[in-house]
């Protein structure tokens, strides 16, 4: 078993608190609304949404996956940091035990933010995760961020 780490930065012109609210705090409601072709629903199956809670994301037919489950490990609403772990679901396949994420939203001088994501892939056996193998997931994440950013720019009162 090994751990491979990847990082991803995304610059946004939207304030960090609004991106955090949309992508972390209210994602259960917002993602199915903005991406109905991919996300069927997001259900809280354990807890109250804070650390220790487990969410299940169910996907629609347009997605290559059926579902995944995340455990929220830490939620720092003051510093706009969320740590969560994918603990179950199709994206893990038979080669990954889990994927731990840390997402930070930092303010930039122009009023926007820098979204920093670190992903730790915990493998089963001697399997090694290669950069090209996570490319699709990274592109999907950037796509979600862009959709959310666009929605927030078009609706400046949301999460203001």
MDTraj code that builds the backbone (N, CA, C; nanometers):
import mdtraj as md
import numpy as np

residues = "UNK UNK UNK UNK UNK UNK UNK UNK UNK UNK UNK UNK UNK UNK UNK UNK UNK UNK UNK UNK UNK UNK UNK UNK UNK UNK UNK UNK UNK UNK UNK UNK UNK UNK UNK UNK UNK UNK UNK UNK UNK UNK UNK UNK UNK UNK UNK UNK UNK UNK UNK UNK UNK UNK UNK UNK UNK UNK UNK UNK UNK UNK UNK UNK UNK UNK UNK UNK UNK UNK UNK UNK UNK UNK UNK UNK UNK UNK UNK UNK UNK UNK UNK UNK UNK UNK UNK UNK UNK UNK UNK UNK UNK UNK UNK UNK UNK UNK UNK UNK UNK UNK UNK UNK UNK UNK UNK UNK UNK UNK UNK UNK UNK UNK UNK UNK UNK UNK UNK UNK UNK UNK UNK UNK UNK UNK UNK UNK UNK UNK UNK UNK UNK UNK UNK UNK UNK UNK UNK UNK UNK UNK UNK UNK UNK UNK UNK UNK UNK UNK UNK UNK UNK UNK UNK UNK UNK UNK UNK UNK".split()
xyz = np.array([
    [0.0845, -0.1169, 0.0000],
    [0.0000, 0.0000, 0.0000],
    [0.0894, 0.1236, 0.0000],
    [0.0561, 0.2180, -0.0879],
    [0.1302, 0.3419, -0.0957],
    [0.0357, 0.4595, -0.1025],
    [0.0941, 0.5782, -0.0910],
    [0.0158, 0.7008, -0.1022],
    [0.0833, 0.7905, -0.2051],
    [0.0048, 0.8360, -0.3007],
    [0.0537, 0.9278, -0.4024],
    [-0.0236, 1.0574, -0.3897],
    [0.0486, 1.1696, -0.3915],
    [-0.0119, 1.3005, -0.3707],
    [-0.0082, 1.3839, -0.4980],
    [-0.1204, 1.4502, -0.5263],
    [-0.1305, 1.5432, -0.6388],
    [-0.1904, 1.6733, -0.5873],
    [-0.1552, 1.7836, -0.6521],
    [-0.2116, 1.9126, -0.6149],
    [-0.2779, 1.9768, -0.7362],
    [-0.3741, 2.0634, -0.7090],
    [-0.4464, 2.1347, -0.8140],
    [-0.4822, 2.2719, -0.7590],
    [-0.4507, 2.3768, -0.8351],
    [-0.4869, 2.5133, -0.7982],
    [-0.5840, 2.5672, -0.9020],
    [-0.6833, 2.6411, -0.8540],
    [-0.7816, 2.7025, -0.9439],
    [-0.8018, 2.8466, -0.8999],
    [-0.7770, 2.9408, -0.9900],
    [-0.7972, 3.0828, -0.9613],
    [-0.9383, 3.1219, -1.0015],
    [-1.0032, 3.1972, -0.9140],
    [-1.1400, 3.2418, -0.9400],
    [-1.1518, 3.3906, -0.9092],
    [-1.2406, 3.4574, -0.9800],
    [-1.2666, 3.5984, -0.9524],
    [-1.3749, 3.6148, -0.8454],
    [-1.4256, 3.5033, -0.7937],
    [-1.5291, 3.5042, -0.6897],
    [-1.4611, 3.5002, -0.5521],
    [-1.5185, 3.5712, -0.4559],
    [-1.4649, 3.5756, -0.3196],
    [-1.4553, 3.4348, -0.2596],
    [-1.3521, 3.4098, -0.1784],
    [-1.3328, 3.2752, -0.1226],
    [-1.4497, 3.2253, -0.0379],
    [-1.5126, 3.3128, 0.0382],
    [-1.6235, 3.2686, 0.1239],
    [-1.7413, 3.2173, 0.0405],
    [-1.7657, 3.2804, -0.0750],
    [-1.8766, 3.2375, -0.1611],
    [-1.8447, 3.1045, -0.2285],
    [-1.7210, 3.0870, -0.2753],
    [-1.6820, 2.9600, -0.3368],
    [-1.6894, 2.8474, -0.2339],
    [-1.6450, 2.8741, -0.1116],
    [-1.6483, 2.7748, -0.0038],
    [-1.7927, 2.7341, 0.0260],
    [-1.8808, 2.8338, 0.0374],
    [-2.0225, 2.8039, 0.0639],
    [-2.0814, 2.7178, -0.0476],
    [-2.0533, 2.7541, -0.1721],
    [-2.1127, 2.6842, -0.2863],
    [-2.0561, 2.5438, -0.3034],
    [-1.9237, 2.5309, -0.2972],
    [-1.8586, 2.4033, -0.3278],
    [-1.8492, 2.3084, -0.2089],
    [-1.8552, 2.3618, -0.0879],
    [-1.8390, 2.2772, 0.0313],
    [-1.9675, 2.2722, 0.1144],
    [-2.0095, 2.3849, 0.1670],
    [-2.1201, 2.3869, 0.2629],
    [-2.2545, 2.3508, 0.1993],
    [-2.2854, 2.4092, 0.0830],
    [-2.4169, 2.3885, 0.0220],
    [-2.4112, 2.3026, -0.1044],
    [-2.3030, 2.2296, -0.1225],
    [-2.2883, 2.1495, -0.2454],
    [-2.3978, 2.0446, -0.2593],
    [-2.4527, 1.9963, -0.1473],
    [-2.5604, 1.8961, -0.1524],
    [-2.6804, 1.9489, -0.2307],
    [-2.7059, 2.0789, -0.2178],
    [-2.8193, 2.1402, -0.2874],
    [-2.7797, 2.1961, -0.4237],
    [-2.6629, 2.2578, -0.4306],
    [-2.6250, 2.3318, -0.5505],
    [-2.5806, 2.2431, -0.6672],
    [-2.5005, 2.1403, -0.6412],
    [-2.4484, 2.0596, -0.7521],
    [-2.5570, 1.9868, -0.8309],
    [-2.6568, 1.9245, -0.7673],
    [-2.7646, 1.8636, -0.8474],
    [-2.8425, 1.9679, -0.9290],
    [-2.8520, 2.0893, -0.8770],
    [-2.9229, 2.1974, -0.9469],
    [-2.8434, 2.2438, -1.0690],
    [-2.7108, 2.2608, -1.0544],
    [-2.6281, 2.3136, -1.1626],
    [-2.5810, 2.2072, -1.2606],
    [-2.5703, 2.0829, -1.2143],
    [-2.5185, 1.9737, -1.2980],
    [-2.6129, 1.8534, -1.2982],
    [-2.7419, 1.8747, -1.3308],
    [-2.8390, 1.7648, -1.3213],
    [-2.8100, 1.6489, -1.4168],
    [-2.7381, 1.6754, -1.5254],
    [-2.7070, 1.5683, -1.6197],
    [-2.6067, 1.4686, -1.5607],
    [-2.5299, 1.5122, -1.4589],
    [-2.4306, 1.4250, -1.3972],
    [-2.4651, 1.3853, -1.2539],
    [-2.5067, 1.4829, -1.1732],
    [-2.5328, 1.4585, -1.0312],
    [-2.6826, 1.4448, -1.0088],
    [-2.7239, 1.3250, -0.9719],
    [-2.8659, 1.2987, -0.9434],
    [-2.9047, 1.3631, -0.8110],
    [-2.8300, 1.3294, -0.7059],
    [-2.8530, 1.3884, -0.5747],
    [-2.7323, 1.3638, -0.4849],
    [-2.7287, 1.4407, -0.3768],
    [-2.6240, 1.4265, -0.2745],
    [-2.6980, 1.4145, -0.1422],
    [-2.6778, 1.3032, -0.0729],
    [-2.7504, 1.2762, 0.0515],
    [-2.6558, 1.2651, 0.1691],
    [-2.6958, 1.3259, 0.2776],
    [-2.6247, 1.3125, 0.4039],
    [-2.6738, 1.1827, 0.4671],
    [-2.5881, 1.0815, 0.4738],
    [-2.6344, 0.9525, 0.5259],
    [-2.5914, 0.9280, 0.6708],
    [-2.5022, 1.0161, 0.7215],
    [-2.4626, 1.0072, 0.8620],
    [-2.4152, 1.1443, 0.9064],
    [-2.4576, 1.1868, 1.0249],
    [-2.4114, 1.3131, 1.0798],
    [-2.4965, 1.4317, 1.0381],
    [-2.4411, 1.5515, 1.0670],
    [-2.5140, 1.6764, 1.0443],
    [-2.4465, 1.7672, 0.9410],
    [-2.3481, 1.7143, 0.8703],
    [-2.2772, 1.7938, 0.7701],
    [-2.1418, 1.8422, 0.8172],
    [-2.1155, 1.8308, 0.9463],
    [-1.9848, 1.8700, 0.9996],
    [-1.8904, 1.7494, 1.0005],
    [-1.7745, 1.7663, 1.0615],
    [-1.6754, 1.6594, 1.0685],
    [-1.7373, 1.5309, 1.1226],
    [-1.7033, 1.4200, 1.0581],
    [-1.7576, 1.2895, 1.0945],
    [-1.8777, 1.2487, 1.0108],
    [-1.9352, 1.3427, 0.9390],
    [-2.0514, 1.3133, 0.8549],
    [-2.0100, 1.2358, 0.7303],
    [-2.1054, 1.1625, 0.6740],
    [-2.0813, 1.0893, 0.5490],
    [-2.1891, 1.1307, 0.4489],
    [-2.1426, 1.1678, 0.3287],
    [-2.2319, 1.2050, 0.2193],
    [-2.2221, 1.1010, 0.1088],
    [-2.3332, 1.0751, 0.0440],
    [-2.3346, 0.9881, -0.0736],
    [-2.3788, 1.0702, -0.1936],
    [-2.2941, 1.0692, -0.2972],
    [-2.3261, 1.1364, -0.4228],
    [-2.3736, 1.0294, -0.5197],
    [-2.4949, 1.0449, -0.5716],
    [-2.5496, 0.9533, -0.6715],
    [-2.5460, 1.0232, -0.8071],
    [-2.4952, 0.9527, -0.9064],
    [-2.4779, 1.0113, -1.0383],
    [-2.5865, 0.9659, -1.1345],
    [-2.6104, 1.0461, -1.2372],
    [-2.7040, 1.0117, -1.3433],
    [-2.6335, 0.9309, -1.4517],
    [-2.7096, 0.8879, -1.5499],
    [-2.6561, 0.7992, -1.6548],
    [-2.5452, 0.8612, -1.7376],
    [-2.5391, 0.9943, -1.7464],
    [-2.4342, 1.0605, -1.8244],
    [-2.2971, 1.0439, -1.7603],
    [-2.2946, 1.0073, -1.6336],
    [-2.1685, 0.9881, -1.5624],
    [-2.1214, 0.8438, -1.5777],
    [-1.9892, 0.8235, -1.5803],
    [-1.9384, 0.6860, -1.5865],
    [-1.9508, 0.6128, -1.4526],
    [-1.9891, 0.6839, -1.3465],
    [-1.9981, 0.6249, -1.2134],
    [-2.1414, 0.6233, -1.1629],
    [-2.1708, 0.5289, -1.0720],
    [-2.3029, 0.5214, -1.0100],
    [-2.3107, 0.6088, -0.8848],
    [-2.2085, 0.5944, -0.7971],
    [-2.2130, 0.6677, -0.6703],
    [-2.0732, 0.6750, -0.6096],
    [-2.0612, 0.7588, -0.5053],
    [-1.9425, 0.7613, -0.4204],
    [-1.9845, 0.8110, -0.2830],
    [-1.9038, 0.7766, -0.1840],
    [-1.9282, 0.8240, -0.0478],
    [-1.8043, 0.8976, 0.0021],
    [-1.8299, 1.0156, 0.0642],
    [-1.7264, 1.0971, 0.1253],
    [-1.7489, 1.1017, 0.2752],
    [-1.6406, 1.0950, 0.3493],
    [-1.6456, 1.1215, 0.4939],
    [-1.5815, 1.2585, 0.5156],
    [-1.6493, 1.3477, 0.5837],
    [-1.5934, 1.4794, 0.6142],
    [-1.5044, 1.4633, 0.7373],
    [-1.3760, 1.4882, 0.7174],
    [-1.2788, 1.4688, 0.8262],
    [-1.2590, 1.5958, 0.9086],
    [-1.2618, 1.7106, 0.8449],
    [-1.2466, 1.8389, 0.9141],
    [-1.3156, 1.9459, 0.8314],
    [-1.3820, 2.0378, 0.9012],
    [-1.4513, 2.1473, 0.8336],
    [-1.4240, 2.2751, 0.9124],
    [-1.3366, 2.3594, 0.8586],
    [-1.2974, 2.4843, 0.9229],
    [-1.3630, 2.5988, 0.8457],
    [-1.4803, 2.6402, 0.8929],
    [-1.5585, 2.7422, 0.8237],
    [-1.4953, 2.8808, 0.8356],
    [-1.4168, 2.9020, 0.9389],
    [-1.3514, 3.0319, 0.9586],
    [-1.2345, 3.0504, 0.8624],
    [-1.1544, 2.9454, 0.8447],
    [-1.0367, 2.9526, 0.7574],
    [-1.0624, 2.8964, 0.6177],
    [-1.1875, 2.8552, 0.5911],
    [-1.2313, 2.8070, 0.4588],
    [-1.1490, 2.6869, 0.4119],
    [-1.1414, 2.5870, 0.5001],
    [-1.0678, 2.4633, 0.4711],
    [-1.1592, 2.3440, 0.4977],
    [-1.1579, 2.2499, 0.4048],
    [-1.2327, 2.1260, 0.4238],
    [-1.1415, 2.0087, 0.3921],
    [-1.1433, 1.9094, 0.4792],
    [-1.0728, 1.7836, 0.4548],
    [-1.1772, 1.6738, 0.4516],
    [-1.1740, 1.5942, 0.3458],
    [-1.2700, 1.4852, 0.3350],
    [-1.2038, 1.3683, 0.2628],
    [-1.2619, 1.2509, 0.2789],
    [-1.2053, 1.1292, 0.2214],
    [-1.3126, 1.0518, 0.1459],
    [-1.2807, 1.0154, 0.0210],
    [-1.3680, 0.9256, -0.0542],
    [-1.3427, 0.7859, 0.0013],
    [-1.4441, 0.7276, 0.0623],
    [-1.4266, 0.5999, 0.1315],
    [-1.4933, 0.4825, 0.0599],
    [-1.5766, 0.5138, -0.0390],
    [-1.6479, 0.4070, -0.1095],
    [-1.6975, 0.4611, -0.2427],
    [-1.7100, 0.3710, -0.3410],
    [-1.7703, 0.4109, -0.4675],
    [-1.6912, 0.3693, -0.5891],
    [-1.7564, 0.3816, -0.7031],
    [-1.7004, 0.3386, -0.8309],
    [-1.5650, 0.4009, -0.8648],
    [-1.5404, 0.5297, -0.8360],
    [-1.4112, 0.5875, -0.8738],
    [-1.2906, 0.5187, -0.8085],
    [-1.3121, 0.4517, -0.6963],
    [-1.2003, 0.3844, -0.6286],
    [-1.1581, 0.2564, -0.7013],
    [-1.2526, 0.1934, -0.7694],
    [-1.2205, 0.0694, -0.8407],
    [-1.1638, -0.0355, -0.7465],
    [-1.0760, -0.1201, -0.8001],
    [-1.0154, -0.2258, -0.7174],
    [-0.8691, -0.1970, -0.6866],
    [-0.8224, -0.0758, -0.7186],
    [-0.6820, -0.0404, -0.6974],
    [-0.6615, 0.0664, -0.5899],
    [-0.7706, 0.1328, -0.5497],
    [-0.7600, 0.2395, -0.4503],
    [-0.8412, 0.2058, -0.3262],
    [-0.7786, 0.2269, -0.2120],
    [-0.8478, 0.2086, -0.0846],
    [-0.9304, 0.3325, -0.0513],
    [-0.8712, 0.4502, -0.0751],
    [-0.9395, 0.5758, -0.0477],
    [-0.8639, 0.6896, -0.1159],
    [-0.9297, 0.8058, -0.1216],
    [-0.8654, 0.9282, -0.1685],
    [-0.8987, 1.0353, -0.0657],
    [-0.7952, 1.0918, -0.0028],
    [-0.8141, 1.1979, 0.0958],
    [-0.7872, 1.3324, 0.0293],
    [-0.8767, 1.4268, 0.0525],
    [-0.8666, 1.5595, -0.0087],
    [-0.8559, 1.6672, 0.0986],
    [-0.7817, 1.7704, 0.0659],
    [-0.7822, 1.8926, 0.1460],
    [-0.8055, 2.0065, 0.0485],
    [-0.9081, 2.0870, 0.0749],
    [-0.9425, 2.1991, -0.0121],
    [-0.9371, 2.3266, 0.0710],
    [-0.8598, 2.4248, 0.0217],
    [-0.8468, 2.5555, 0.0880],
    [-0.8877, 2.6642, -0.0107],
    [-0.9535, 2.7661, 0.0398],
    [-0.9935, 2.8803, -0.0409],
    [-0.9244, 3.0034, 0.0182],
    [-0.8273, 3.0578, -0.0553],
    [-0.7482, 3.1708, -0.0070],
    [-0.7817, 3.2963, -0.0859],
    [-0.7921, 3.4086, -0.0155],
    [-0.8223, 3.5366, -0.0797],
    [-0.7040, 3.5820, -0.1652],
    [-0.7370, 3.6477, -0.2768],
    [-0.6348, 3.7086, -0.3619],
    [-0.6556, 3.8598, -0.3606],
    [-0.5553, 3.9338, -0.4037],
    [-0.5600, 4.0804, -0.3980],
    [-0.6705, 4.1426, -0.4822],
    [-0.7193, 4.0711, -0.5820],
    [-0.8214, 4.1259, -0.6721],
    [-0.9645, 4.0987, -0.6241],
    [-0.9796, 4.0453, -0.5016],
    [-1.1125, 4.0165, -0.4479],
    [-1.1610, 3.8754, -0.4772],
    [-1.0857, 3.8035, -0.5569],
    [-1.1190, 3.6649, -0.5893],
    [-1.0509, 3.5693, -0.4930],
    [-1.0254, 3.4486, -0.5411],
    [-0.9613, 3.3513, -0.4544],
    [-0.8783, 3.2510, -0.5340],
    [-0.7946, 3.1828, -0.4611],
    [-0.7190, 3.0706, -0.5137],
    [-0.7691, 2.9476, -0.4390],
    [-0.8245, 2.8526, -0.5133],
    [-0.8719, 2.7274, -0.4554],
    [-0.7574, 2.6272, -0.4683],
    [-0.7101, 2.5776, -0.3554],
    [-0.5989, 2.4824, -0.3559],
    [-0.6492, 2.3468, -0.3085],
    [-0.6288, 2.2445, -0.3923],
    [-0.6716, 2.1105, -0.3557],
    [-0.5514, 2.0165, -0.3554],
    [-0.5393, 1.9402, -0.2483],
    [-0.4389, 1.8351, -0.2391],
    [-0.5134, 1.7024, -0.2297],
    [-0.4728, 1.6062, -0.3124],
    [-0.5361, 1.4741, -0.3143],
    [-0.4321, 1.3689, -0.2815],
    [-0.4632, 1.2843, -0.1843],
    [-0.3756, 1.1737, -0.1460],
    [-0.4446, 1.0423, -0.1804],
    [-0.3894, 0.9733, -0.2798],
    [-0.4445, 0.8462, -0.3271],
    [-0.3787, 0.7324, -0.2502],
    [-0.4588, 0.6612, -0.1702],
    [-0.4091, 0.5476, -0.0928],
    [-0.4396, 0.4210, -0.1722],
    [-0.3346, 0.3547, -0.2194],
    [-0.3525, 0.2409, -0.3093],
    [-0.3584, 0.1082, -0.2351],
    [-0.4063, 0.0076, -0.3074],
    [-0.4100, -0.1298, -0.2578],
    [-0.2915, -0.2032, -0.3213],
    [-0.2159, -0.2721, -0.2390],
    [-0.1015, -0.3476, -0.2915],
    [0.0064, -0.2565, -0.3466],
    [0.0703, -0.3004, -0.4542],
    [0.1830, -0.2270, -0.5119],
    [0.1424, -0.1301, -0.6224],
    [0.0149, -0.1101, -0.6423],
    [-0.0327, -0.0223, -0.7488],
    [0.0179, 0.1204, -0.7274],
    [0.0632, 0.1839, -0.8347],
    [0.1077, 0.3226, -0.8297],
    [0.0176, 0.4074, -0.9171],
    [-0.0280, 0.5189, -0.8621],
    [-0.1132, 0.6108, -0.9362],
    [-0.0238, 0.7033, -1.0178],
    [-0.0526, 0.7125, -1.1462],
    [0.0231, 0.7994, -1.2366],
    [-0.0570, 0.9269, -1.2630],
    [0.0140, 1.0334, -1.2924],
    [-0.0485, 1.1642, -1.3177],
    [-0.1563, 1.1552, -1.4261],
    [-0.1283, 1.0841, -1.5341],
    [-0.2256, 1.0760, -1.6437],
    [-0.3534, 1.0013, -1.6026],
    [-0.3435, 0.9158, -1.4993],
    [-0.4600, 0.8404, -1.4533],
    [-0.5579, 0.9272, -1.3738],
    [-0.5100, 1.0379, -1.3201],
    [-0.5981, 1.1268, -1.2437],
    [-0.6390, 1.2496, -1.3258],
    [-0.5912, 1.2568, -1.4488],
    [-0.6193, 1.3723, -1.5347],
    [-0.7694, 1.3945, -1.5541],
    [-0.8447, 1.2893, -1.5809],
    [-0.9884, 1.3017, -1.6036],
    [-1.0595, 1.3560, -1.4799],
    [-1.0213, 1.3061, -1.3630],
    [-1.0804, 1.3548, -1.2385],
    [-1.0487, 1.5007, -1.2133],
    [-0.9260, 1.5410, -1.2431],
    [-0.8856, 1.6803, -1.2258],
    [-0.9640, 1.7706, -1.3215],
    [-0.9788, 1.7261, -1.4457],
    [-1.0541, 1.8046, -1.5438],
    [-1.2004, 1.8165, -1.5022],
    [-1.2543, 1.7100, -1.4455],
    [-1.3919, 1.7114, -1.3963],
    [-1.4058, 1.8119, -1.2815],
    [-1.3090, 1.8128, -1.1907],
    [-1.3104, 1.9066, -1.0784],
    [-1.3056, 2.0502, -1.1284],
    [-1.2167, 2.0785, -1.2228],
    [-1.2075, 2.2134, -1.2791],
    [-1.3387, 2.2511, -1.3477],
    [-1.3997, 2.1558, -1.4177],
    [-1.5286, 2.1810, -1.4822],
    [-1.6356, 2.2192, -1.3817],
    [-1.6403, 2.1493, -1.2694],
    [-1.7378, 2.1806, -1.1637],
    [-1.7103, 2.3202, -1.1078],
    [-1.5841, 2.3506, -1.0803],
    [-1.5476, 2.4820, -1.0274],
    [-1.5911, 2.5922, -1.1241],
    [-1.5707, 2.5711, -1.2543],
    [-1.6079, 2.6723, -1.3538],
    [-1.7590, 2.6937, -1.3594],
    [-1.8352, 2.5860, -1.3519],
    [-1.9819, 2.5968, -1.3525],
    [-2.0292, 2.6738, -1.2294],
    [-1.9745, 2.6404, -1.1138],
    [-2.0125, 2.7082, -0.9900],
    [-1.9709, 2.8549, -0.9942],
    [-1.8489, 2.8811, -1.0400],
    [-1.8003, 3.0187, -1.0503],
    [-1.8911, 3.1010, -1.1417],
    [-1.9270, 3.0470, -1.2556],
    [-2.0142, 3.1159, -1.3502],
    [-2.1494, 3.1469, -1.2865],
    [-2.2052, 3.0501, -1.2160],
    [-2.3334, 3.0688, -1.1478],
    [-2.3235, 3.1814, -1.0445],
    [-2.2146, 3.1832, -0.9688],
    [-2.1975, 3.2861, -0.8648],
    [-2.1767, 3.4239, -0.9267],
    [-2.1060, 3.4311, -1.0391],
    [-2.0872, 3.5590, -1.1076],
    [-2.2193, 3.6119, -1.1632],
    [-2.3036, 3.5217, -1.2133],
    [-2.4339, 3.5617, -1.2670],
    [-2.5349, 3.5936, -1.1575],
    [-2.5083, 3.5449, -1.0363],
    [-2.5998, 3.5633, -0.9229],
    [-2.5219, 3.6182, -0.8026],
    [-2.4822, 3.7455, -0.8078],
    [-2.3949, 3.8007, -0.7045],
    [-2.4566, 3.8032, -0.5634],
    [-2.5882, 3.7892, -0.5535],
    [-2.6531, 3.7890, -0.4223],
    [-2.6438, 3.6521, -0.3542],
    [-2.6139, 3.5448, -0.4279],
    [-2.6103, 3.4109, -0.3714],
    [-2.4832, 3.3921, -0.2868],
    [-2.5026, 3.3526, -0.1617],
    [-2.3947, 3.3318, -0.0641],
    [-2.3177, 3.4590, -0.0351],
    [-2.3792, 3.5733, -0.0561],
    [-2.3104, 3.7027, -0.0317],
    [-2.3134, 3.7380, 0.1152],
])
top = md.Topology()
chain = top.add_chain()
for i, resn in enumerate(residues, 1):
    res = top.add_residue(resn, chain, resSeq=i)
    for name in ("N", "CA", "C"):
        top.add_atom(name, md.element.get_by_symbol(name[0]), res)
traj = md.Trajectory(xyz[None], top)
